[in-house]
Amino acid sequence: MRLSLLKAGVLTCFMFLGVSNGEASAETTWPAKCASFGEMKPNQNPSPQHVNCLLTNAALEADIPPEVVKAVAEKESSGWRQFDADGQPVIAPDGGIGLMQITNQSKYDQEKLKTDISYNIQAGVEVLNSMYLRKDLPKIKGAGRHVIENWYFPVMAYNGTKPVNSPLKQADGSKNTDAYQEQVFALIEKNSFLDDTELAEFPFNRADFQYLTDSTQNIVFKKLEYTISGQMHTSTSLFKTGDRVVTTLATNLRSHPTSGSSSNQLAENTPLVITGDFVYDESVDRQNQFVWYPVKTADQKLTGYVSSAYLAKQLDLPSVSTVDDKDRVITGKAPANATVQVMNGSKLVGSTVAGNNGTFTVDIPVQKAGTQLTITYKDKLNAESPAAAIKVIDKTPPSILNINTVTNKSKEVIGKTEANATVTLSIAGKSYIKVADKYGTYKIAIPVQNTGTVLSLTVKDTAKNSSAVKKVKVVRVAPNIPVVNKVSNKAAAVTGKTEANATVTVSVAGKNYSKKADKYGNYKVSIPVQNTGTSLSVTAKDSKGKVSIARKVAIVRAAPNMPGVSKVSNKTTSVTGKTEAYATLKVSIAGKSYSKKADKYGNYKVTIPVQNAGTSLSVTAKDSKGNTSAARTLKISRVAPNMPTVNKVKSTSAAVSGKTEKNAKVTVKIGTKTYTAKANAYGNYKVSIPKQKAGKKLSVTAKDAKGQVSAARTVTVSK
């Protein structure tokens, strides 16, 4: 320290401890706090950790950050030396004495400055304190004496405010790294923070300092207050039991306060709790300038010691109220007067300064729902808090962006809305629901609707916000889907309602049956009777050729289906076919009926008289409940001549006569004998036979030109 460079009179009034009768003030008590290291031996430097203790406690009692005092002592005595290797006081060429290099201070006992290290440290602390109290030296706006960076100019003045210590080189404005205070602050970063922490820098400008480079005059400081934007720092020796801290980088949790002890690895930003006062390295000869804190992890699973070089005060998260997509402010709480920032990713969307009670309100642009915002604050030291993350709540009802035209032929409603929203479509009291895809597209299947039908659409997003109701009307592109009355398995027509004069077409198994509706839209289309379950398709076509959507209907059961009937020929003596199991079959021929019950498989066989070709039969089936099917009507088919008619044959008759097909060959069989004759062009025949006794049976058949023989007519000879 070259105090001869100080302004005259500066040291005449030490406001910390004062000077009385040329000596340092009353006896100090802080050296006793280092008694555990033992008594100091004359003309011998104490151990490094003993000196660490002396400097730390002298600084704390003087309310100076110990990091500053230790670095000044390091710079002044090149390794905390009060005595040289020969046990002589360290005295510099400029007269600086001892560890703190006290120079030209007649107010102090010069011998004690040389021989008493505690006295020397006390003097240096008092001088340094007096530099802080100077009014002509710049300070940091809003910062107090606990802020290490606020000691930049007092440290400079401790050596002297001459041009050599100007923060900037006058020639080019670059940083003057050779300046005394720059070197001291570099030692703070190196030794107290182990190069883990960078101290904040001042925003210097050459115009801030007025001096001539080669002058012996002191610098005139044109700017006496600075605003620092970087993070400032207080002493890490000020933590108290119960304080919450975090590690500033990955470090070791030691079992003892020395770097040689066993350890557990701690990650960067590990939360810890201070559990006691700091201690010094138990290896007293270690050159460490930091201290050790006993700590426990926040989860209380681990305990041990961590170097003060790797600890920082843990800042709380800001408390933040919820934010929705309509809000233009964010409110919350942070430390009093902290600067609060709201970020959307890397973009700053708003900032403010918290009030004296810590509450804040930040103006922000309206944010999109789902946006992740991070809120941090910077305290009075510009230390940035952990970020509180909030997601913008969706409070905006979803919009129905569009709906495709819905016609009276549409089978679905297609549109666009908010991604993943639930779309509800209401039609005449019925609801149809679908969730839109990730692009907001939805497709809802609906029954075909008539022209003019009103559809009501609402949307609910994933945040449960519901849209207003949107109504759309079904538009006409063709006749409405026709109304079809019930069609049973006995029905011979399809009836219903459609547009006036529209042409109605019923399609069944590939066949079409059409009829024009009347002026009231009523229609009746004849169709063959269909079996239960058969599908019909019914459409309506207007005068412009526009065809409606098809109405699909299925035939309903009203009775057994119309029975299936096998071919019945003019030689057949029974009617066979298929119907419902156990149904009763009735065959009607010329006013006469013949019945039989079907078996369990539905097969039936009804005996009938042989019928002539072309004769009509009507076949119905009746179930156990008395429901009778529609009648199956069919005609007897020809497979041979009809069974010939035979006139009465008496015992006196010498011929058999009657009627058959023209030119047919008629054969009369009596026993084993046969008698033949050919019918004439009118079908009349006469076959000569011997006279027969009354009661004799005769068999009469007819054969056509193709050799097809009719069924036999049996007659009995009468008297």
RORO-720552 format. One record per residue: residue in one letter; x, y, z of N, C-alpha, C in turn. Coordinates in steps of 0.05 Angstrom, whole numbers, plus 5000, padded with zeros to 4 digits. Example, Ala and Ser with C-alpha at 12.3 -4.5 7.8 and 13.67 -1.06 7.14 Angstrom:
<pts>
A526448865156524649105156526449345156
S525749555142527349795143525850015157
</pts>
This chain:
<pts>
M501749765000500050005000501850255000
R501250434982502850674980501150904989
L500750925014498951135025499951415020
S502451445013503451715007502051824982
L500851654967499451744943496551834949
L495751804975493051874981492852174985
K490352274982489952554986490452625015
A491452865018492152955045489652965062
G489852885086487652905105485752685105
V485952505085483952295083483952115107
L486352055118486551865140486451995167
T485752245168485752385194483252315209
C481352185196478852125210477851845203
F478851645217477851365212475251335226
M473251285210470551275222469850995231
F471550805226470950535235471650495264
L474250505270475150485297476450735308
G477350905290478651145298481551105307
V483051335311485851325320486051515344
S487451415364487751585388490751585396
N491851835399494651865407496551705390
G495951705364497851585345497751285345
E495851165360495750875360492950785351
A492850535342490250425335488450435359
S485850425354483950455375484050225395
A482150225413482150035436482549755426
E483449585444484149315438481849175423
T482449035402480448895387480048615399
T477648505394476948245405477048025385
W477048085359476847875339479147685338
P481747755346483847555345483247315363
A481647365385481047145403479446925390
K478046995368476446795354478146585339
C480846645339482646465325484446315345
A483646315371485346205392485745905388
S483845775374484145485371486645405355
F487745605341490145545325492645565342
G492345645367494645665385495845945385
E497845985403499046255405500946295381
M501046545373502846615351505646655363
K507646545349510346565358511646815347
P513346945363514647185354516247135328
N516047335310517647335285517147085268
Q514846955272514146735254511346775243
N511146715218508446735205506646515215
P504246575223502346365230501846185206
S500545955212499845775190497845915171
P497745825146495845955127493045965137
Q492045745150489245755159488945925184
H491045965199490946155222490646435211
V492246495190492046765178489246795165
N488246585153485646595140483546665161
C483846555185481946615207482246905215
L484747005218485147275227484047475207
L484547435182483547625161480547615159
T479447365161476547335159475147485182
N476047445206474647565229475147865231
A477547955223478048245223476148375203
A475748255179473948365159471048365168
L470148135180467448125189466848325210
E468748365229468248565250468248845238
A469648885216469749155204467449185183
D465848975180463548975161464649015132
I466748875127467948875100467848585090
P467148535065467248265055469948145059
P470247915073472847795078474447745052
E472947685030474347625005476047864996
V475048115002476448354994479048375011
V478748345037481048375055483148165049
K482347915044484247705039485847755013
A484347854992485647904967487548144969
V486848354984488648584988491248485002
A490848315023493148215038494948045019
E493647885002495147714983496747884964
K495448094954496848274935499148424949
E498648514973500648684987503048524996
S502648285007504848145019505747895004
S504547854980505247624964505247364979
G502947304991502647055004502147075034
W500847285043500147325071502647295090
R504647455083507147445099507447685116
Q507847645142508547865160511547875164
F512847635162515747605166516947465142
D519447535138520847395116522047135126
A523647005110524846745117526746755141
D527746995145529647035168528247125193
G525647145192524147225216524047525219
Q524747675198524747965198522048065186
P521048295197518648405186518948455156
V516848405140516948455112516548755108
I518648895098518449175093519249225064
A517349355050517749405021519649635017
P520749664993522449894987521050164992
D518350174988517050424992516250475022
G517150285039516650315068514150165078
G512750025060510449875068511249655088
I509649635109510349455131508349225133
G509448985135508048745142505948645122
L504148485132502248345116500548535100
M499648755112497848945098499449175086
Q502149175088503849375076502949655083
I502849715109502049975119504350175113
T503750395100505850575091505150855102
N507350995113507051275120504751335139
Q504351155158502151195177503251235205
S504051485210505251545236503251525259
K500651515252498651485273498751215287
Y500051025274500250755285502950715297
D503050535316505550445329507150295308
Q509350415299510950305277512050035284
E512849995310513949735318511849525318
K509549595329507349395329506449315301
L506649515283505949445255507849235245
K510349235255512349045245512148775260
T511448785285511748535301509048405307
D506948555306504248445314502548425289
I502148175280500648135255497748215258
S496548175282493748255286493548555285
Y495448695297495448985296495749085268
N497448955252497949035225495348995208
I494048755212491548705198489448915205
Q489248985232487249175241487749445228
A490249525226490849785213490049775184
G490649555170489949545141486949545137
V485449415155482449415153481349695157
E482549835177481650105183482150295159
V484550265147485150435124483250365101
L482750115096480950035074478150135079
N477250125105474650225112474450525106
S476650665113476550955108476351025079
M477450845062477250895033474250865024
Y472850675037470050635029468350875036
L469251015058467651245068468151495052
R470051495035470651735019468251805001
K467652064999465452154983466252214954
D468852224949469752294922470252054905
L469651814916470051564900467351464890
P467351354866464751254855463751014871
K461150974871459750744883457750624863
I456750394870454650264854451950344865
K450250434847447550524855446050294869
G445050354893443450164908444949954922
A447649944919449249734932450449834958
G450749654977451849725003454649615006
R455549625031458349535036458649235036
H456449085035456648795034457148695006
V456748864986457148784958460148804951
I461248584943464148574938464848774916
E463248794895463948974872463949264881
N462549334902462449614911465049694925
W466849504928469449574940471649614919
Y470749624894472749664872474349914876
F473050144880474450394882475850424910
P474650334932476150344957478750174955
V478649944941481149794938483149944921
M482150074900483850244884485250464901
A483650594918484650814934486550704956
Y486350454964488150344984491050354973
N491250324947493950344934494550624924
G492350764916492751034906491051084881
T489951334879488251394856489751544834
K492151454830493851574809493151454782
P494051584760493451494733494151204728
V496251104742497150824738494850634744
N493050714762490850534770488250604756
S488350754735485850814720484550564710
P482050524713480750274704481050234674
L481150454658481450434629484050574621
K485150464599487550594588486550834572
Q487751064577486751314565487251304534
A489251164526489851164497487651034480
D486650804488484750664471482250574486
G482050644511479650574526479450274534
S481550124530481449844538481849814568
K481149574578481349534607484349534615
N484849664638487549674648487949444668
T488649214657488948974675491348994694
D493049194690495349234708494549404732
A492149524731491349684754491249524779
Y491949644802492049504827489449364833
Q487149514831484549394839483749174820
E484549184795483948964777485348714785
Q487848744794489348514803488248394829
V487348574847486148484872483548324866
F481948434848479348304841479848034827
A481948024811482647774798483447564820
L484847654841485547474863483047374878
I481047554880478547464893477247234877
E477147274851475947064834477546804836
K480146834837481946594836481946454863
N482246594885482746464911480246424927
S478446624928476046594944473846434930
F473746464903471746324887472846104869
L475446054871476745844855476045854826
D475946094816475346144787472546044778
D470845994798468045904791466146134787
T466946364797465146604797466546834784
E465146974766466147224754464747454767
L466347634778465247874790464248064769
A462048214775460848394756462748614749
E462548714724464348934715462749194712
F464249404716463049674713462849754684
P460849904676460650004649462250264646
F464950234647466650464646466650604619
N467250864619467651014595470051194601
R471651244580474051414585473351684596
A470951784590470152054600469652044630
D469551804642469051794670471451874687
F473851874674476351924689477952154676
Q478552344692480052574682482852574695
Y484852554677487652554687489552574663
L491952654669494152644649495752394655
T496452254633497651984636500252004653
D501952194648504452204662504452384687
S502052464694501752644717502052494743
T502852644764502952534791500352604807
Q498552754793496152834806494152594807
N492452604827490352404829488252424807
I487052204800484852194780482452344791
V481252504774478652634781476452454770
F474652364788472452184779470052354771
K469452344746467252514735464552384739
K464552124743462051974748462251834775
L460451904793460651804820458551584826
E456951504807455051284812454651124786
Y454850864789454550674767452150484771
T450950414750448950204750450149954738
I450049744753451349494744449149304734
S449549194710447549014699448148724705
G450748664709451548394715450948314744
Q451148054750450547954777452748044796
M451948164818453848244839453848034861
H455748064879456247844898456747954926
T455647814946456247874973458147654983
S459247695007461147505018459847235023
T461247025017460346755024460946685053
S461946875068462446825096460146915113
L457947005101455747115115453446925119
F453646675109451446485112451146415142
K448646375150447946305177446646025178
T446545915201445245655205442345675196
G441545475179438845475169438545605142
D440545755133440345875106440345655085
R438745705064438545525041440445625019
V442145445010444045514990443945304967
V445445364945445645174924448645164916
T449344944904452044924893452145064866
T454345204862454645364837455745194814
L456744964820457644774799457844494813
A458344294797458644024809461044024827
T460643934851462843944871462543704890
N464343694910464443464929463343554956
L461743364967460843394995462843235012
R464543375026466743245041465843155069
S467042935078466442835105467743005126
H469843145119471243335138471943585122
P472443805137473044055123475844065112
T476343895093478943905079478543745053
S479943825032479543705006480643415005
G482043325025483143055024481242855035
S479042935046477242735059475342605039
S474042385048472242245030469942425022
S468642355000466642544990464342404975
N462242554972459942484954459742694933
Q459242624908459042814887456342954888
L456343214886453943374885453743504857
A451343494846451043624820450743924823
E451144064801450744354801447844414809
N447544634824444844724834443544524853
T445144364867444044194888443244374912
P440744344921439844504944441044394970
L442144574987443344495012442244685034
V442544595059441844755082444344775100
I445045025107447345075125446544975153
T448244815165447544695191449244795214
G451044985208452745095230454545315220
D456245425237458145635229460245525211
F461345695195463545605178466045535194
V467745365183470245295196472445315175
Y474945295185477245315168478245035162
D479945025141480944755133482444635156
E481744375162483044245184485944185179
S486744205153489644185147490744475147
V491844555169492444835174494444955154
D496044785141498044885123497044915094
R494444845090493344885063493045185058
Q493545255033493445535024490645635018
N488645475023485845555017485145815030
Q483845995014482946245025479946255030
F478546025022475746005028475345875055
V472845845063472145705088470345465081
W469845295101468145065097465545095113
Y463345015100460745025114459744735119
P458844685143457344435148454544455136
V453744255120451244275106449843995107
K447344005099445843755094444243805068
T443843585054442243615029439343675037
A437843795019435143875024433443635032
D434043395021432543155028433643025054
Q435643145066436843065091438142785090
K438742695066439942425063442942435066
L444142675060447042695062447842935079
T450042905093451243125108454143135103
G455443365108458243395104459043685102
Y461343735088462444005086462744075056
V462144335050462544435023464044695025
S465944735006467444975004465645214999
S466145435012464545685008464845784980
A467045704966467545794939465345694920
Y463945484927461945354910459045384920
L458645584937455945614948454845894941
A452245904937450846154932448146134945
K447046354952444446364965442346244946
Q440646074957438545964940436246164938
L435546234914433346414909430746254906
D428646354918426046224915424846264887
L423246084879421646134854419746364858
P419346524838417146724841414546584842
S412646684858409946574858408446724836
V406946574820405546684797402746594796
S400946774791398046704788397646574761
T395446434758394746304733394346514711
V394846434686394546614663392946464642
D390946594631389446474609389846634584
D388646524562389246644536387646894530
K386547014551385247274549386647484566
D388447394584389847584602391847754588
R392048004598394048184588396048264610
V395848134633397748174655398347914668
I400647894681401347674698401947794726
T400747684746401247784773402647574790
G403947664811405247464829406847604850
K408747464862410347574884413247484881
A415047664887417947624886419147794908
P421747784912422947954933422348254926
A422248414947421748694944423648824924
N422548974905424049134886425648964866
A425048704865426448534845425448594817
T427148554797426448594770425348334759
V422848334750421448094741421348094711
Q421847854699421747824670419947584663
V418447614642416747404631417747334604
M418347084599419546994574417646794561
N417446814534416146604518418446494501
G419546264511421946154498424246354503
S425446444481427646634484426746924480
K424146954478423047224473421947344499
L422947594504421947744528419147854521
V417147784537414447884531413548094551
G415048124573414348334592416148334616
S416448564629418048584653417048814670
T417748804695417049014714418748994739
V418449184757419849174783417749124804
A418248924821416448864843416349094862
G414049124876413749344895415249284921
N414949464940416349444966415349194981
N412949104975411848864988412248614971
G413648644949414348414932412248354910
T409948474912407948404891408648534865
F407848404843408448514817406148464797
T405948634777404048604755405548674730
V405748474712407248504687405248514664
D405448734648403748754624404948564603
I403248404590404148224569402048234546
P402948164522401048124500399447874506
V397047864496395347614499396947384487
Q397047164502398546924494396746704485
K397646544466396146314456395946104478
A393545974480393145764499395245544495
G396245434517398245224516401045334515
T401445594511404145714511405445674538
Q407945604538409545574562411045834568
L410345964590411746214598413446154622
T415846284622417646254645417946524658
I417746534684417946784699420346764718
T422046954716424346974734424547254745
Y426147284766426747554776429747574781
K430647824781433347884789433148044815
D434647944835434548094861436348344859
K436748464882438248714882441148674874
L442048424874444748364865444848274836
N442448284823442148194795442547884793
A442247744816442247454815439547364805
E439647184785437147094773436046844787
S433546854792432146634806431746404787
P431046174799430045954782427546044768
A426945924746424546004730422045854740
A419946004744417345894748415945854721
A415245614715413945564689410945534692
I409545674675406645654675405645614646
K403545474643402345424617399745594615
V399545734593397245914589394745744586
I392845804603390345644604388545724581
D387245534569385345574548382645664559
K381845914555379346014564377646114541
T378646084517377246184493375645954481
P372946004478371345794466372445724438
P372345474430373345404404371545524382
S372645574359371045674336370545444317
I368245464304367545264283368345394257
L370645314248371845464225370245434200
N369345194194367645164170366144894172
I363844884157362344644154361744614124
N362344384114361644334086358644334082
T357744404058354844404052353644124058
V351444134072349943884078347543874060
T347343674043345043644025343143424034
N340943404020339043184027339842914015
K342442904007343542643999346042584016
S346842774034349242744050348842534071
K350942364074350942164095352942234117
E354242464115356142554136356442854135
V357242964158357843254160360843274164
I362143434147365043474148365643764153
G367643814170368344094175371044114189
K371644354199374144414211373644584236
T375244514257375044654283377744644296
E377744674323380244664338381244374340
A383844344339384944074341384043924366
N383243674362382443494384379943584399
A378443764388375943854401373743644396
T371843634415369543454412367243594399
V366343494376364243614361361643464366
T359543604373356843484377354943594357
L353643424342351643494322348943404331
S347043584333344343514342342343544320
I340743334316338743324295336143214307
A334143384309331543294319331743144345
G333343254364333543134390335542914393
K336842834371338842624373341642744369
S343642644383346342754382348242554369
Y350042664353352142504340354742644348
I356642484360359042604371361542494358
K363442664354366042584342368242774352
V370642664356372942824364374542894339
A375143154335376743234313379543134315
D380943104292383643004293385543224300
K388143164300390143364308390343604290
Y389043584267388943814249386343964251
G384543864268381943994272379743894253
T380443704236378443604217376643394230
Y374043414225372143224235370243124213
K369242884217367342764198365342594214
I362842684213360742554229358642424211
A358342164215356342014200353542074211
I351642134192348942194200346942054181
P344442014190342441924172341842144151
V341142064127340442254106338042424116
Q338242684113336142864122334643004100
N332243084106330543214086331343514083
T330843614060331343904054330144074076
G331644274085330644464105331044374134
T331844124138332444044166334644204178
V334344294203336344454216338144284233
L340744314228342844164244344044364263
S344444284288345744464308348444344315
L350544504313353244414318354444574341
T355644424360357244554382359944414384
V361944554394364644454397365544504425
K366844294437368044324464371044254462
D372744444469375644394466376644224490
T379244164489380443994510380444124537
A380144394537379944534563377144564572
K375244434559372344424566370944684560
N372144854543370745094534368845024511
S366345114513364345054492363845284474
S363545224449362945434429359945504430
A359345724416356545784411355345584392
V352745564392351345374373351345484345
K352245314326352145394298349945224284
K348045364271345945224257346345234227
V345745004215345844984185343444834176
K342544914152340144784140341044594117
V339544374116340044184094338944294068
V340644294047339844404021338944184002
R337144253983336144053964337944033939
V338543783932339943723907338343513891
A336343403903334643193890332143163907
P330243003900328042953918329042833944
N327542893965328242773991328142473989
I329542344007329342054008326441974013
P325341793996322541743999321741604025
V319341674034318241534057317041264047
V317641044060316740784052315140664075
N312640584069311040454089312040174093
K311240054115312039784122311339594099
V313339424092312939224070313238944083
S311038794081311138524094311538314072
N311838064082312237844063309637744051
K307537904054304937854041304338074021
A306038304023305438534007306038493977
A304238583961304638573932305238843920
A305639043938306339313929307839463951
V309439663942310839843961309440113959
T308640213982307240473983308740664001
G308140923997309441134014308941404003
K310841594010310541874003313141983992
T312942153972315342283961314442553949
E316142673932315342923920313042873900
A311443073896309243053876310342983849
N309042783837309642703809312442583805
A313842523827316442393824316042103815
T318042003801318041723793319441563814
V317941373826319141203847319940933835
T322340853842323440593832324140423856
V323040173856323739973876325539773863
S327839733875329739533865329839303884
V329439053872329438813887331138603872
A333338523884334938313872335538353843
G336338603837337138663809334938733791
K332438723800330138803783328939063793
N327939223774326839483781323839483774
Y322339623792319439653789318839943794
S317640083776317340373778314340453775
K313740693787311140813785311341103792
K309741263779309741553784307941623807
A308941793826307241883848305142073838
D302942093853300742283845301542563853
K299642753848300243033853300643093883
Y299942903900300342933929302942793939
G304242653920306642513927306242233936
N303742143936303141863944303841673921
Y305041443928305741253907305040973915
K304740793895304240513900305640363877
V307740213884309240073863308839773868
S307639643847307139353849309839203847
I310038993865312438823865311538543870
P313238353863312638073871312838053901
V311137873913311337833941314237733948
Q315337843969318137773976318237634003
N320437484006320837354031321737544053
T321237464078322137624101325137674099
G325937924105328837994105329938084079
T328338044058329338134031329638444032
S331838544021332438834021331338963996
L329839184000328839343978330239613978
S330739723955331939993952329940163937
V329140393950327040563939328240833933
T328040933909329041203902326741353888
A327141623888325241803874326741983855
K325642013831327042183811325042403803
D326142653803324442873795324442923765
S323043123756322643173727325243253714
K327243343730329843423719331843193719
G330942963727332742723728334442703752
K333842873773335342853798334242633815
V336042443822335242203837335942233866
S334042163883334442183912336441963921
I337241993946338741783959336841543962
A337841303963336041063964335241013993
R332640953996331640864022331840554022
K333240444041333540154043331440054064
V329839864056327939744074328139434072
A327539304093327539014093324738914097
I324038704082321338574084321038464112
V318738524125318138434152316238194151
R316338024170314637794171311837854182
A309837774167307037794176305837514178
A307037334165306137054164308436894153
P308036624149310136474135310636594108
N313136574098313636654071311936494052
M311436614029309936474008311436214002
P310035984004311435724003312735683975
G314935543976316135453951314635203941
V314135193915312634973903314234853880
S314534593882315934453860314034453835
K315134393812313634393787311334183789
V309034253781306734073781305834033752
S305933783744305233723716302433593714
N301533543689298933423685299033123689
K301133023701301232743709301732713739
T302132953752302732953781300332893798
T300832733819298732673838299132803865
S301232973867301633123892303133383887
V302833563906304333823905306433813927
T308933863920311133853939312634123939
G314134163961315734413962316834453990
K317434713996318734794021317235034034
T317035024060315735244074316935254102
E315535394121316535394149316035124161
A317735054181317334794195314534784207
Y313234564203310634494215308334664205
A308834824185306634984174304634804160
T302034884160299934734146299634844118
L300034664099299834744070297034694060
K296034874044293434844032293634904002
V292834693986292834723957289934753948
S289434973935286635023926286534993895
I284534823886284234773857281234783851
A280434963836277634983826275634953849
G276235103871274335103893274734883913
K276434693907277034483926279734523939
S279934433964282434473979283534203988
Y286234193989287633953997289834044016
S290033934040291834034061293733814071
K295933914082297933734095299833904111
K300833794133302733934150305633874141
A307234084141310134054134311633924157
D313833794150315433674172317133884185
K318933784203320533974219322634124202
Y323034024178324834164159323334354140
G320734344142319134514124318334374098
N319134124095318333974071315433894073
Y314133904050311233814050310633664024
K308433514025307433364002304333334005
V302933473988299933473989298933323965
T297333113971296232943949293833093936
I293833083909291733213894290933033871
P288533073860287832933835289633033812
V290132853793291632943769290033163756
Q291433373747290133603736291033643707
N289233763692289833823664291934053663
A293534043642295434263637294034523636
G295134723649294034993649292135043672
T291434833687289834883710291335043731
S290035233744291335403764291135283792
L293335283807293435193834294135433852
S293135443876293835653895294835513920
V297335583929298535443952299135643974
T298135603998298735774021299835614044
A301135754063302135624087301135774111
K300235634131299235754156300835654179
D301835854196303435784219301635714243
S302935644265301435554289299635764301
K300136024294298536244304296236314286
G296036174264293936224246294536424225
N297036524223297736714203298236564176
T296836654156296936524130298536694110
S300336554096302036684077300536784053
A301936944037300937014011300736753994
A298936743975298536503959300536483936
R301636253934303336203911301536083889
T301236213866299536123845301236013822
L300535783813301935663790300035503773
K300835443749299235293729300535013725
I298734823720299634553715301034553688
S303434443688304934433663304434173648
R304734193622304233953604306833793602
V306633533607308933353601308033123583
A305433123579304232913562301333003556
P299832853540297032933537295632923563
N293533083566291933073591290732803593
M290032733617288732483622286032483606
P285632293588283232303570280632283586
T278532413576275932373587274732123575
V273031983591271931723582268931733587
N267331673565264431663568263731413584
K261231393593260331173609260530903593
V261730703607262030443594260130243608
K258330123592256429923603257229643596
S255929463608256529173602255729103574
T254029273562253129223535254829363514
S256729543525258329703506260429543492
A260729593465262729463449265129643443
A265029883455267230083450267430273474
V269830383476270330593496270730853481
S269231063487269431323473269931543493
G270831763481271332003498272832223482
K274332383498275732613486278532623496
T280432693478283232733485284432923466
E287132933465288433113446287933013418
K287933193399287533113371289732923362
N288832723348290732533335292332363356
A291532383381292932223401292131933398
K293931763406293331473406292331403433
V289831293433288531223458288730923462
T289530853487289830563493288130493516
V286430283513284830183534286029913543
K286529893568287729653579285729513596
I285229253590283429093605284928843614
G285628843639287328623648290028643635
T290628433619293228443606293028503577
K290528553568290128603539289728903535
T290728993512290429283505289029303478
Y287529533476285929583451286529883445
T287229953420288030223413286330333390
A286330593389285130743367286131023367
K286131153345287131423342284831623343
A285331843359283332053360283332203334
N281032313328280832473303282032753308
A281632923288282733193289281433363311
Y279233273321277933413342278433293370
G279933083370280532953395278532733403
N276532693387274632483393275832213386
Y275232013404276331753399274231543405
K274631303393272931073398274530823395
V274930683417276530443417274730203421
S274730023401273029783403274229593423
I272329473440273229283460271029063461
P271828833472269728633477267928733499
K265428633499263628713521264728603547
Q264428763568265528693594263328673615
K263928513634262028483656261928733673
A259728783684259429013702261428983725
G262629213732264629213754267529173745
K267829113719270529083708271929353707
K274529363714276129613714277629633687
L277429873675278729933650280730163655
S283130153642285130373644285430493617
V285130763615285130903589287331113590
T289231103571291431303568291431413540
A292831643537293131773511296131823506
K297031773482299831813475299932003451
D301732213454301932403432304032313412
A304532473392306232393370309132363380
K309832483402312532463413312832223432
G310632083435310831843452310331903481
Q309432153487308932213515306232113523
V306131943544303631813552302431953576
S299831993574298432133595298231963620
A297232083641296431933665294031763657
A293631543671291531353663288931423677
R286731413661284031453672282831183677
T282031123701280830863708277830893709
V276430713695273530713695272430433702
T270130423712268830173720266430123702
V266229873691263929803674261429793690
S259429933681256829923695254929733681
K252529673693250529493681249229623657
</pts>
